[in-house]
Amino acid sequence: MNIRASTLNRAFQCPGCINASQGIERKSTAVSESGDIVHDAIAWYFRTEGATVPAAVDRLEEREKIVASWFIQKAEAEILTFGGAKKLYVEQTLSPNGEDTPDLIVETVSGAWLVFDWKTGYGKAIQAADSLQLGKYGVLGSKRYGFAGCRCLLFSAGNQRGERFTAV
């Protein structure tokens, strides 16, 4: 059985939920659809050379614009801390089953590797240091791209202002 990175924390807290949820179809909600729109805008920004934040968020609703713009600007600032991006891996699947996909992995000019995960919902997300999902992304990323260590960053729109951006 392969456990998706996004369900690791839940599985760790309640191992029985993995078997109990087998075969249950995941339903789309307005919040999950909004999150998909934000993720798509951020991915477009990082995939498109010369993209601007206004162009990336132009067609979004107001909350989505705020979240996507903030995530992009914080990610760019973090990347610049390490001299800029040498290579970007946007939403690249890391596992054979196609289910473990970090939002962004960056090889920086300085040689540092950054692994990003965006949480766009209203609920409070865990901190980066407690995220088994980020840990799995780091391990799978090191196997795929050959880095020995990385900085994992979690951005959460649902957290309080001082807790929206955490790293480990």
C-alpha positions in Angstrom: 0.0 0.0 0.0 1.3 3.4 -0.9 0.2 6.3 1.3 0.0 9.7 -0.4 2.2 12.4 1.0 -0.8 14.6 1.5 -2.5 12.0 3.9 0.6 11.1 5.9 -0.2 13.3 8.9 -3.8 12.0 9.1 -2.6 8.4 8.7 0.0 8.9 11.5 -2.7 10.2 13.8 -5.3 7.6 12.8 -3.9 4.6 11.0 -7.3 3.0 10.6 -8.5 5.9 8.5 -6.5 4.7 5.5 -8.3 1.4 5.3 -11.6 3.0 6.2 -11.4 5.6 3.4 -10.4 3.1 0.7 -12.8 3.3 -2.3 -14.4 6.5 -1.1 -14.5 9.1 -3.9 -13.0 12.4 -3.0 -15.6 15.1 -3.6 -14.9 18.6 -4.9 -16.0 21.6 -2.8 -16.0 25.3 -3.5 -13.0 25.6 -1.2 -11.0 22.8 -2.9 -11.9 24.3 -6.3 -10.7 27.7 -5.2 -7.4 26.1 -4.0 -7.0 24.4 -7.4 -7.4 27.8 -9.1 -4.8 29.4 -6.8 -2.4 26.5 -7.4 -2.9 26.8 -11.1 -2.1 30.5 -11.1 1.0 30.0 -9.0 2.2 27.1 -11.3 1.6 29.2 -14.4 3.6 32.0 -12.9 6.6 29.7 -12.2 6.4 27.9 -15.5 6.1 31.1 -17.6 9.4 32.9 -18.2 8.9 36.7 -17.8 5.5 36.2 -16.0 4.3 39.0 -13.7 2.2 38.5 -10.6 -0.6 40.7 -12.0 -0.8 38.5 -15.1 -0.8 35.3 -13.0 -3.7 36.4 -10.8 -5.7 38.6 -13.3 -8.7 36.3 -13.6 -9.0 35.2 -9.9 -11.5 36.2 -7.3 -10.3 38.7 -4.7 -9.3 36.2 -2.0 -7.6 34.0 -4.5 -5.7 37.0 -5.9 -4.5 37.9 -2.4 -3.4 34.3 -1.6 -1.7 33.6 -4.9 0.1 37.0 -5.0 1.3 36.6 -1.4 2.5 33.0 -2.0 4.4 34.0 -5.2 6.0 37.0 -3.6 7.1 35.1 -0.5 8.5 32.2 -2.7 10.4 34.7 -4.9 11.9 36.4 -1.8 13.0 33.0 -0.4 14.5 32.0 -3.7 16.4 35.3 -4.0 17.8 34.7 -0.5 19.8 31.9 -2.1 20.9 33.9 -5.2 17.9 33.1 -7.4 16.6 30.1 -9.3 18.9 27.9 -11.4 16.2 25.4 -12.2 12.5 25.2 -11.3 10.5 22.0 -11.0 6.8 23.0 -11.0 4.4 20.3 -9.8 6.6 17.4 -10.8 5.4 14.1 -9.6 8.0 12.3 -7.5 6.5 8.8 -7.1 5.6 6.1 -9.7 2.0 6.2 -8.7 1.7 9.9 -9.6 0.4 11.0 -6.3 3.3 12.7 -4.6 3.6 16.1 -6.2 5.2 19.0 -4.4 4.0 22.4 -5.6 7.5 23.6 -6.4 11.1 22.4 -6.0 13.9 24.9 -6.8 17.6 24.3 -7.3 19.1 27.7 -6.4 22.1 29.5 -7.9 23.9 28.9 -4.5 23.3 25.2 -4.7 20.6 25.1 -2.0 17.4 23.1 -2.8 14.0 24.4 -1.7 10.8 22.4 -1.5 7.5 24.4 -1.4 4.0 23.4 -0.5 1.0 25.8 -0.6 -2.0 25.3 1.6 -4.8 27.5 0.3 -7.8 26.5 2.4 -9.3 28.3 5.4 -8.3 25.7 7.9 -5.2 25.9 10.0 -2.3 23.9 8.6 0.5 22.3 10.5 3.9 23.9 10.7 6.6 22.9 8.3 8.6 21.1 11.0 5.6 18.9 11.8 4.6 18.1 8.1 5.2 14.5 7.2 4.1 15.5 3.7 7.0 17.9 3.3 9.4 15.3 4.7 8.3 12.8 2.2 8.7 15.4 -0.6 12.2 16.1 0.6 13.1 12.4 0.6 11.6 11.7 -2.8 13.1 14.9 -4.2 16.5 13.9 -3.1 16.2 10.5 -4.8 14.9 12.1 -8.0 17.3 15.1 -8.2 20.2 13.9 -6.2 20.4 16.6 -3.5 21.7 15.8 -0.1 19.6 18.2 1.9 16.9 20.8 1.3 14.9 23.6 2.9 11.2 22.7 3.1 8.7 25.6 3.1 5.0 25.5 3.9 2.8 28.4 3.1 -0.7 28.3 4.7 -3.4 30.9 4.0 -5.6 29.6 6.8 -3.1 30.2 9.6 -2.7 33.3 11.8 -0.5 36.0 10.2 2.7 35.1 12.0 2.3 31.3 11.3 1.4 31.5 7.5 5.0 30.8 6.4 7.1 28.2 8.1 10.3 26.4 7.0 12.5 23.7 8.2 
